[in-house]
Amino acid sequence: MARHKYIPGHFVCVEFAAGVWYELMQKGINSKVRIGSKGITSIHRANHAWVMAEISLGNWLAIEPQRGVVYPESGSFYYRGFDFSEDGPVREYSKAVDAHREALIKYNDAVKVLNDYTARYNNGNWVDKGALSPAVNQQQQSVNMRQAEMENAANRITALQERATPSG
């Protein structure tokens, strides 16, 4: 199995896991990509990915691809999480989570600007209000657009979560 080199900003654990999953499947070893974290109770809290390899019928081994470590003990948190049987959906899931995070940041920034314009409008005289009215309307449209982006990303996450199987 090839070792993967971590380069900050270029790879994430999902990419490592997907690469190892592919290598194992090419060698005829049944495997799956698992996402989760310590003490996980919900897929929403998953922040890490690794590979589970079936070493014999029904016996699975956890592989931490970033460190090249194998965890044989079934009591480890690596034996609980949410499984994707293919690398494509887990990669899509990771991208959807990133897109949602970015959309949330942009939405919050747009709301801050709208709140600033609205406060200036509400405290202004009739001349200020006339000048600020188009900016308030335009910023409200921006907030609406950012909210739609956030909702689209959340819907994509939900659809992909339905493809994951809880384990452990």
RAQUI-V967425 format. One record per pair of residues at least 24 apart in sequence whose C-alpha atoms are under 10 Angstrom apart, sorted by the first residue. I is the first residue (numbers start at 1). J is the second residue. If there is no record, write none. Layout:
i: <I,I>
j: <J,J>
This chain:
i: <1,1,1,2,2,3,3,3,3,4,4,4,4,5,5,5,6,6,11,12,12,12,12,12,13,13,13,13,13,13,13,13,14,14,14,14,14,14,14,14,14,14,14,14,14,14,15,15,15,15,15,15,15,15,16,16,16,16,16,16,16,17,17,17,17,17,17,17,17,17,17,17,17,18,18,18,18,18,18,18,18,18,18,18,19,19,19,20,20,20,20,20,20,20,20,20,20,21,21,21,21,21,21,21,21,21,22,22,24,24,24,24,25,25,29,29,29,29,30,30,30,30,30,30,31,31,31,31,31,31,31,31,32,32,32,32,32,32,32,32,32,33,33,33,33,33,33,33,33,33,33,33,33,33,34,34,34,34,34,34,34,34,34,34,34,34,34,34,34,34,35,35,35,35,35,35,35,35,35,35,35,36,36,36,36,36,36,36,36,36,37,37,37,37,37,38,38,38,38,38,39,39,39,40,40,40,40,41,41,41,42,42,42,43,43,43,43,43,43,44,44,44,44,45,46,46,47,47,48,48,48,49,49,49,49,49,49,50,50,50,51,51,51,52,52,52,52,74,75,77,78,79,79,80,80,80,81,81,81,81,81,82,82,82,82,82,82,82,83,83,83,83,83,83,84,84,84,84,84,84,85,85,85,86,86,89,89,89,89,90,90,90,90,91,92,92,92,93,93,93,93,93,93,93,93,93,94,94,95,95,95,96,96,96,96,96,96,96,96,97,97,97,97,98,99,99,99,99,99,99,99,100,100,100,100,100,100,100,100,100,101,101,101,102,102,102,102,103,103,103,103,103,103,103,103,103,103,104,104,104,104,104,104,105,105,106,106,106,106,106,106,107,107,107,107,107,107,107,107,107,108,108,108,109,109,110,110,110,110,110,110,110,110,110,111,111,111,111,111,111,111,112,112,113,113,113,113,114,114,114,114,114,114,115,115>
j: <27,65,68,65,68,65,66,67,68,65,66,67,68,65,66,67,66,67,66,48,49,66,91,94,47,48,49,50,64,65,66,94,47,48,49,50,51,65,66,87,90,91,92,93,94,95,49,50,65,66,87,90,91,94,49,50,51,64,65,66,67,48,49,50,51,52,63,64,65,66,87,90,91,49,50,51,65,84,86,87,88,89,90,91,51,65,87,50,51,52,53,63,64,65,66,68,87,50,51,52,53,63,65,85,86,87,86,87,51,52,53,54,53,86,53,54,55,56,54,55,56,57,60,85,55,60,61,62,83,84,85,86,60,62,82,83,84,85,86,87,90,62,63,81,82,83,84,85,86,87,89,90,91,164,62,63,78,79,80,81,82,83,84,85,87,90,164,165,166,167,78,80,81,82,83,84,90,94,164,166,167,77,78,79,80,81,82,83,166,167,77,78,80,81,82,76,77,78,80,81,77,80,81,77,80,81,82,80,81,166,81,82,166,81,82,161,164,165,166,97,157,158,161,81,81,82,94,97,78,81,94,78,81,82,83,90,94,78,81,83,78,83,84,78,79,83,85,168,168,168,168,167,168,166,167,168,164,165,166,167,168,161,163,164,165,166,167,168,161,163,164,165,166,167,160,161,163,164,165,166,163,164,165,163,164,160,161,163,164,160,161,163,164,160,156,157,160,153,156,157,158,159,160,161,163,164,157,160,153,156,157,152,153,154,155,156,157,158,160,153,154,156,157,153,149,150,152,153,154,156,157,149,150,151,152,153,154,155,156,157,150,153,154,146,149,150,153,145,146,147,148,149,150,151,152,153,154,146,147,149,150,151,153,146,150,142,143,146,147,149,150,142,143,144,145,146,147,148,149,150,143,146,147,143,146,139,140,141,142,143,144,145,146,147,139,140,142,143,144,146,147,139,143,139,140,142,143,138,139,140,141,142,143,139,140>
